[in-house]
Amino acid sequence: MTGNHLGAFLRARRARVRPAEVGMPSHGQRRVAGLRREEVAVLAGMNADYYTRLEQGRERHPSAQVLDALGRALRLEPDACAHLHRLAGAAPPAPPAPPVDTVSPALRLLLAGAGPATPAFVINRTLDILAANAVAGALFSPFARADNLARMTFLDPAAPAFHSRWGYTARTTVAHLREAAGHDPDDPRLRTLVAGLSAESAEFARLWAAHDVQAKTSDTKHLRHPRTGPLEVTYQMFDVRDAPGQQLVVYLAEPGSAAERGLRLLARDVRGGPGGADDGDGAMR
């Protein structure tokens, strides 16, 4: 690990915890918005100098017990606490296999057979769209290039109209990328993506600096497509066990709902065309 990713995370998260939230007295003028280093140390039951060394990168191998205590002191949610452990190298999963960006023929068949009104696509940890079925291509057609969920959200002018809750989508998208960073903070693909988004989007840079962490599992999407109008769908995420880092994303509409009718309309629009909207490099036209 070439950078002090652990220290950056600790600094960002303690700045977000107010003393009153954790029962700490606050006297006089404070130079920091959140907790002081010594206050975090007290809450975590550790020596203040040791905590300072953690932030400064002079101590990089805290125990799992220390990290658990810091998670409680900083009021970290479960995803963020797991991220903290990964950054410190204290609780990594079994030695990670290199990520795979090639979608298997069997998974492509699954995408094609997901159902005419069921958008489904495969992403990697950096949110690149690696493959998609035809109705997913139709759903994302307002975007100039549907190749990466983060770039689509922050750089494509279609995004604010497409995502009815754009602010929420923006926050969760960045939190998903932060979760990915815990697996390999120095991944060149991730670093290039983050650098490009930070340079072109001030909002992305602001959210990235907040160090929110959230794994992708399931949630509700509020979308608006120019062909169908509003679409409320839920998504489910499935890890692709034989391709580390890949996830299958499936969008589902309530049976009989306006969203289901809208997705069926999009499916009719693409019926009779090619079996999928994947152009071979993960992008959808």
Beta strands, then each sheet from edge to edge (+ up, - down):
strand 1: 120-123
strand 2: 129-132
strand 3: 218-225
strand 4: 229-239
strand 5: 247-252
sheet 1: 2+ 1- 5+ 4- 3+
end
